[in-house]
Amino acid sequence: MAVLNSNPEILLRKRKNADRKRLEKQEQAREKLLKVKSQKKKQAQNKFIRAETLISNHKSNELERKRIRNLSKKNKSISNSSTTNDNSEDNEDTDYKLLFIIRVPNHTKGLKIPAKANKLLHVLKLTQVNTGVFIRANESTYALLNLIAPYVIIGKPTLNSIRKLFQKRACVLTYEEDEEGQKTAKVTKLDNNQLVEDKFGDSLGLICIEDLIHEITNLSDNLITITSWLLPFKLNQPVNGWGPQAKLAKLLHSEENKKSISLSQDFKLTEVEDIDAIIDQQN
């Protein structure tokens, strides 16, 4: 029968060697990852791009910039005319409805999102594909959403879909303090009522996740505070994906339901009638 060596010096030496080997392996793995990233970056820089692709990307970017300019001019003229009509402005402010916005991939490869649209996407926290957020929208909000129409789909969710999103996808940022007193941010799944009570119990009187759902569905004044605290809902990619087959199905659907549009503003913001089906597919 083997006898374990209980000498403290030997045990301490073994632990130090084990720690040293573990740190060396971590450093090697980090260096290997950096090497792979640098190789991929070099390959991307030296990648051959056809002239047709460059021309297509340039034309797509030019059309997108033109669309943003035209929409900006239109929104500016509408805002100038609305200032003279106080009654219409009051109606816009009172007529709110809940929307769920899902970020989709760019409709054209190599497309650079214009600055105004990109800024709006950052404000909505929709910087990643297949993420979604809740907003309270009125007429002026729709005018802004037209700027990002090619990059999002919107719809009015039901209570059932909102509850499913909270049960499966709701996350928040929490901060943990280490021994040195430094706080580190950590993404935490919102599956504990204690998190809600710690955050909003004293200020808003909200003590559970169901209270958050109630505030969002009823478009309360606390909606912006709640959505600012929540991280964007990370959804799965649709079963049929965003690939060629899905694009073909969308093209066939658009051909069947073709509408006459102007070339100056060729991308209209379309509200999806059954956003719940899309949420179920990606949830």
ABEGO torsion letter per residue (X at the ends): XBBBBABAAAAAAAAAAAAAAAAAAAAAAAAAAAAAAAAAAAAAAABBBBAAAAAAAAAAAAAAAAAAAAAAAAAAAAAAAAAABAAAAAAAAABBBBBBBBBBBBABBGBBBBAAAAAAAAAAGBABBGBBBBBBBBAAAAAAAAAAAAABBBBBBBAAAAAAAAAAABBBBBBBBBAAGBBBBBBBBBABAAAAAAAAAAAAGBABAAAAAAAAAAGBAAAAAAAAABBBBBBBBBAAEABAAAAAAAAAAAAAABBBBBAABABBBBBBABAAAAAAAAX
